[in-house]
Every structure is written in C-alpha cells, then in structure tokens.
Amino acid sequence: MATTPHFLTLPSLLLASVVIFLLSSKTSAIGINYGTQGNLPPPQQVVDFIKTKTIIDSVKIYDANPDILRALSGTGIDVTIMVPNGNIPALANVENARQWVGANVLPFHQQTKIKYICVGNEILLTKDNNLISNLIPAMQSLHEALKVSGLPDMKEESVFSSFFFSDTAFSKFYHQVRCPHISDPAEKYLSLIVPAFNEEQRLPAALQEIMDYLQGRASRDKSFSYEVVIVDDGSVDGTKRVAFDFVRKYTLDNIRLIPLGKNQGKGEAIRKGMMHSRGELLLMLDADGATKVTDLEKLENQILAVAREENSIRDPTSKLVDFRIGDVQVSAFGSRAHLEEKAIATVKFLQTYTYAFTYIHVINVLGFWMYLLLAAGSGIRDTQCGFKMLTRAAARRLFTNIHLKRYCIVKSMMIEAMKWSEIPGSKVSMLSIPNMLWELALMSVGYRTGMWKIHQA
C-alpha cells in the first residue's frame, strides 16, 4: 500500500515533462520527452512503467544519461539522445565528436535502440552566435563520427535543422525565428549576397578580400554598416564549413549563411539571399572572386546619383537629410561586354567548344546572342555578369516577381563598372547552355504574352 501513492503520482510527473509527437513512419508512433528534473522515480521504474502501462514506443532524453540508456536496453523503444547546447562548440571538432560517440553511443547501441542524435535544443532562439555558428559543424562532425564508428544509419538532426535544409519550410522558418525579410525596414547600409556552389577552393580568398574591404571602410566611416550573406546552393564539398569558419571569425551580425539543402540554381540562390537581407543597398557578388569588391563603389555612385535625381523629381521640397536610398527603385548592373581590347583573345570557330575566350566564356557569348534574339533586349549586354546592385525597393519589386530559378533572372539595364579577369576553375559547363536557352525562351514567351507581369510595388 505504501507504494500506491508513488505510482499514482508517476503519470502526472511524467506528463509535466511530456510532449506527445508523431514520428515519420508507416504507422503513427507516440513518444515522450524524458526529462530528469523533479522528483521522478529511478530510470528503471520509469521505463518499466512506460513499457507495461503505456503504448509509448519512442523516448527522447536530454543528454546521454547512462542509467536511462541502460534501463531502455532490450525494450525495443526508439531512443533519441539530445546533445546539450553547452557541448555543441566542442563537438564541431571531429575528434571530440568521435570521443563523444565512443563514450555515449557505442557502449549502448547493441542493446538500446538508439535511432537519432538530436544536436541542441532551439539553438536559433538563444541568439547565441557561438552556438549558432557551431551547430552545423557539430552535426557534420557527429555524422562523420557515426560513419567511422560503423553506425551510418543513425541520424543526426537538430530541432531547427529540418528548417535549414528543407526548402519547402524555408519561408515558414524565417517567419518563425524573425529572420530578416525584404519587406522589413533596412537595418544595414549594404548587404553583399554571395551565391556559392562547390566553391570550397575559391571562396576563402574571395570572402577574405570582401571582409578586408568592408572592415577597412567601416573603420574609416563610422556610419557605414554591412553584412555578407552567403547562400550555399546545395554544395557537396566543404563550402558550408568554409562559410561557418568566417561566421565564427567575424560574428553572425556581419556574416550569415543560408544553406539550401539541394542545388536549385544560381538564380534561386540569389533570390533567397536578396529576400532575406537587411541592407538599403543589395549587391550580388560571385563567389569565385573574379570581380574586385572595391568596384562596388562604382555601382554605388551610379545608384546614388540616379536615386537622388529621382527623389528630387518625385518630391522637389524634400531635403537631402530626409533621403533614404533604399526607398528609391534603382538598379545598377556591372557588365563584361565592354572589356579593354587586351582582355579578349583571338578566336577560332572550333575553339568555341572548349572556351573560346581567354577572359569571356562562350556561355556569355551565346547568352548575349540568344537574349537579343528571344527577349529583344536592345542594348542590353552580358546578362550573366555576377555583379549587380539594387536598392532595397528595387530588390523587393524584382525578386518578389521573379519566375526563373537558374541563369536568366534579370532583364534590365547594364552599365560598365569594372575590369574583369578570368579565375581558373569556373563551374560554368557547356551542359548549362540548353537550360539557359530554355529559360530565355520561357522568359520571352511569358512577358510577351502577358502571362508574367511585374506588379507595381
């Protein structure tokens, strides 16, 4: 009789820390979050109760508690082990991750049905830059450690990782965690959007050049604020790790990473970056480092001049102090179509299949020709130049109306802004040409027939 009150209170104690959830499987399962705070019975009694008195078949524990793991052995209950937030920075190191797996998973996995490793709890909501920047590196290190330990089928995830890597949840994720959106007021003067796909080799030098310039400018002009937004377009090399190294070095406020999970094309990567940036001016900059970042001032000066003129026409009584450049719809696009003569090599017809130009890829020549033919963009040249600046108002209007995901995402004016040089290792392939031509044709038909329209902001 003395034990009756003990067991009568056990369900209420469990319910105090329980969240019922559905797991993805052929049949729905019921699980609990098994916390250890409070006056709970010993793990073996809790597990016996779960096994004999409930239909619960999944349990998540908040750390690798060895007593709980031993109590769950032989039960057939699916177990998720959560890595405490405080352990995440250390687990970004692969060797530390191997030691963690060796101490907390390997001794139990043969008897206890450990199914998932959950890395952290609501990391993004902590607003802790150190935790956030180490989250994905820690997941990658644990993934590697599990493979090395012979446990490749065990999954590692985070409470928010599904939102990071699932494009279908991208917009919902940003809304939930109050991440920046193009519809929000500007928080920075300049945002640099860097789309990257398998740029592990070239990205470090490009990012370092960008940060050296931005930091130098900020030190000279205290009113200058900036951010760099790296959009990883489903890279399968070390691009994300390179990006996170820079996030750790320069803080999350100055560099952010948006990983897309799977490759969706340069156009979509640019759109995602533009839609979730904070600047009054937004600059698209290729990750290969082919453009000098200092040349952005040429685009900036062009935009400032046109925006001031436009603002004075709209409101002649307005004062310069009231002028916000981000509120005027102006774009400035850099071009490789007016290069100096020394930048163009002699061309033979048959060479067009193996990069006809020393500094301009054949893809740009074909793109230019087909653009004129299909889109009738008279006077518009070199649409593929990866150096484009827009005001916030212009970006909001353009990228909320965009229809294409890969190459042909912009139809607008082009201006001469910089000198160009070819960087070895370009990812532009001849196989990209059919896709580009299809998008050009689609764009031409869409706008000519009225199926696509640019809606007024």
N, C-alpha and C positions, 0 to 999 in steps of 0.2 A: 504493500500500500504506500510505502514511503516513496516509491519511485513513480507513482501515478502522476502527481503534480509535475514532476520533471518532464514526463513525456507529453503531458497536456500542454505545456508551455513551449515545447520544441517547435511545433508548426508556426506559432506566432513569431518565435525568434528567427526562424528561417525566413518567414515572409517579410520581416523587416529589412532583409538584405537581398531579397529575391527580385529578379526581373524575368518574366516569362518571355521567351522569344522563340521564333521559328527558325529552324536551320534549313538550308537548301538541300533537299534530298527528295527521293521519290515519295516519301511519306513525311508528314509533319512530325517534328520531334519537340519535346518540351524540355527546356533547360533552365538552370538557375545560375546566378552569380553567387558563389560561395565565399562570403566574407568571413573574417575571423574576429572582427570587433564585437564586443558584447559578451554576455555570459553564455556562450554556446557550449554544448557538451563536447567531449573529446571527438576527434575526427572519426574514429571507428564507429561510434554510436550514431553520428550524423549520417555517415554513409550507409549503415545498416537500416536506418530509418528511411532514407531515400530509396534504397533498394527494395525494401519489403512493404512500405506503406504508401508509396507514390508511383506514378508512371513516368517520372523524370528519368531521361536517359542521356542528358548532357549536362556537364558542370564546367563552369569557368572559375578558376581560382586566381587570386590577385597577385600571387607570387608562387614560386616553385617550392611550396611547403612540403618537405619530405614526409611528414606524418600523414598529411592528406593524400599525397600521391600513393603512399603505401596502403592506406585504407581503401583507396579506389582500385587497387590491383585485383584482377580476376573478376571484376563486376561487369565488364562489358560496357560501362558508361563512357561515352566520349568525353575527353578532358581537353580543355583549353587552358594553357598556362599563360598568364599575363606577365610580361616583363615590367616591373615597376618603373615609373618615369625616371627616377633617380639613377637607374642603371643604363639608360639609353646612351649617354655620351661615351661611356667606356666601351659599349658594345659596337660602336662604329668601327672599332679596331677588330680586324678579322681574328687575330689571335685571342683576344678577350672573348669574342663570340664563341670560339671553339672551346675555350675553357668553361664557359657558361653552359654550353650544351653538354659537355662531358660531365659536369657536376650535377646538372638539374634535369637532364632528359635521358641520357644513356643508361643510368642505373635503374630506371623505372619503366622504360618503354616496352620491354618484353612482356611485362605483366599488366601494366596500366595502359589503357588505350588513349595515349596522348595523340590528339588529332591536329591541334592548332597551337601555334605560339603567337600570342597577341602582344604586339610591341607597343606599350604605352597606353595611357587612358586619356582621351580627349586632349591630346597634346596641343593642338592648334588653339584651343580655348585658353590655354595657360598664358599665351602671348610671350612665352619664354624663348627668346631667339636661339639659345644654345640647344634646347630640347628640339625645337622645330627643325633646325638645320641638321641635327644628327639623326632624325627619325628614319629617313630613307636609307642613309648609310648603315644604320644599325640593322635594318631589315635585310639589306643586301648582305651584310656580314653574317647574320644568322642563317640566311638562305645558303650561303657558301659553307658554313659550318655544318649544317644539317646534311648537305650533299657529301661532304668529306666524311661524315660520321656514318654514312650508309643509310640515311633517313630522307631520301629525296622526295618522298610522298607526303611528308609532314609539311603543313602550310604555315607560313608566317604572314601575319597581317596586322593592321592597326585599326583602331576604332574609326579613324578617318581615312585609312589607306584606300578603301574602295572608292571614295570620292575623288582622291588624287588620280587614280588610274582608270576610272570608268568615265568615258566621255559623256555617256547619257546622263550622268549625275553631275556634270561639271557646273552648269549654271546653278543648280539647286545647292550644291556645295558652297559656292561663293556667296550665295544669298544667306545661307545658314551661319557662316562664320564671319559675315560682314566684311568680306574682302572687297577691294576696290572695284568699281564698275564705271564704265564710260559715262553713265548717266549721273554719277556723283560729281560734286564740285571738285575742282583740281586741288591737290594737296602739295604738288611739287611743280617746279617750273618746267623741268624736262624729264621725259621718260624715254629711255632707249630700249626698243624691243628687238631682241636678238633671237630669231628662229634658228634652231640648230638640229641637224640630223646627222648622227655619226661624225661629230666634229671633235672627238677626243684629242686629236693631234693638234689641230689649228686653233681650237677655242681658247686655250690658256693664254697664248700670246695676244690674241685679239682682246680678251677681257682685260688683261693687264694694261694694254695700251689705252683702252677705254677708261679704266679706273684711274690711271695716272693723269689723264687729261681732266676728268671730272673733278678729282680731288684738287688738282692744281688750280682749276678755275674757281672752285668753291673757296679755296684759301685766299684768292685774290678778291673775290666778290662774295661778301657775307650774305647777300640776299639770294644768291644762286643755290637752288636745291634741285636734287636729281634722284633718279632711280634707274636701275638696269633690270629689265625683265627678260629672263632667258626662258624661251619656250622650247622645251625638248620634244621634238616631234617623233616620239617612239624609237629613240636611238637604241641600238643593241650593243654599243660599245661602252666606253666609260664616260660618255658626255655628261650624264647626270652627276656622277661623282665629281667631275671637274667643276661643275656648276656649284655644287654644295661646298666644295673647298673654298670657293670665292665668297659664298654666303657666310661661311664661318669667319673668313678673314675680314670682310667688310660690313658685316651685320645685315640682318634681314631688312632693315629700313632702306638700305642702299641697293641691295641686290636680292631679287626674288626669282624663284624657279617655278615654272608651270609645266609639269610633266604630263604629256597627253596619253601615255599608255601605249598607243599604237600609232603607226605612221598615218597621218591624214593629209599630208601635203603642205608645202610651204605656205600657200595661201591661207589655209585654216590655222596654221601656227601663228601667222601674222595677225589674223583676226582675233584669235584668243588673247594674244598679247595686247593688242590695241584695246579690246573690250574691257580689259582688267588692269589698265594702267592709271596712274594718278597725275600725270603731267598736264600742264597747259599746252606744251608742245610735245608731240609724239614723233619720235624718229625710228624708222625701221632701218636696221643695220645688219648686213650679212655677217655670219659667224666666222667666215674664212679670213677676215682681216684684210680683204682686198681694197677697202676704202680707208683712207686716213680719217680717223674720228674727228680731227680738227676741222675737216672740211664741212662739218655740220654747221659751222658759223656762217658759211656762205648761204646755205638754205635758210638759216635762222634770220639773217639780214634781209633776204628777199621777202620772207614772210612778214617780218616786222614792217617793212616799207609798204607792202601791199595792204596789210591789215590796218595800219594807221590811216592810209588813204581811204580805205573802205569805211572805216569808222567815222572819219570826218565827213564823208558823203552822207552816211546814214544819219548822223547827228552833229551838225556843224557847231552846236553850242557846247558839246561835251569837252571836258578838259582832259589833257593828256594823263593827269594823275588818276582819272576815273577809268582809263582804258585798260581792259583786260584782253590780252592777245588771244587767250583760249576761247573767247566768246565770238570771235570772227571766223567765218568759214574760209580758210585759205590753205592751199597745199603747195608744196614745192618739191619737185621730183628731180633727183640727180640723173644724169644721162651719160652713157658711154658712146653716144652717137657722134660726138664732135671731138674725138680724140686728136691729139697732135699727130702729125704725119709719122713721126718716128715710132709711134706706138702700134702702127699697123704693118704687118709683114706682107711680103709679096705672096700672092695666092695663085695656086693652080687648081683647076676644076676638080681633079680626082682627090685633092687633099681635103675636100670638104667632108669626107667621111672619117677623117682622123684628126679633127681640129684644124681647120684651115687657117685660122688666125693665131698669131702668137699671143695676142692680148684680148681678142674677142672670140668667144666660142661661136661655132657655127649655129648653135641653137639661137643665139641672138639675131643672126642674120635672117634665118628662116622665120623667127618670131616677128621681126620687123616687117618682112615682106608680107607674111600672112595677115598681120594686123592691118596693114594698109589695104590689102585685098578684101578681107572679110569685114572688118569693123569700120572701114572708111575713115580712119583717124588721120586726116590730112595734117601733116606737120608734126605728128607725134612719133617720136623715135625712141628706140631702146627701152621698151616697156619692162624688160626683165632686170633693169638695174636695181640692185638691192639697197638703195639709199634714198629714202623718201621721208619727208617731214610734213606733218599735218598739225593744224591747231586742234584743240580738243573738240570744238564744234564741228570741224570738218570730218574728223575721225568718227565722231558719233553719227553723223549723217551717212558717211560712206559705209562703215563696217556694220551698221545695223541693216543695210540694204544689200549686202554682198550676197552673191549666189554661187560663186565658184570657190573651190577649195584648194586648188593646186597652183598653177602658174599664172593664169591670166586674171588677176584680181583687181586690177586698177585700169581705168580708162580715163586719162586726164592729161594735163599739160606736162611737158618735160622741159627742164632747164639744164643748162650746162653748169655743173657745180664743182667738179674735181678732176684731177688726173687719176688715171687708173693704171694698175699693174696686175698682171696675172700671177696668182698664187698657186703653186703646184698642188695637185690633189683634189681638183674640183669634183663635186658629186654629180654634175650635170651629165646625163647619159643620152646617147642617141635614142635609147628606148623611151625617153621622155617626150620626144617630138610628137608621136601620134596623140598622146594625151593632151599636149598643149594645143595641137591643131583642133582637136575635138572641142576643147573649151573655148577657143577662139570662135569656132563656128556656132557653138551654143550661145555665146555672148552676143554675136551678131544677130542671130535669129531672135533671141529673147528681147533685145532692146528695139530692134527694127519692127517687130510685130506688136510691141506693146505689152507682151507677157510680163516683162520685167520693167519696173519703173523705179526711179529714185524719188522717194517720198520726201516732201518738204519737212524740215526739222521743226 
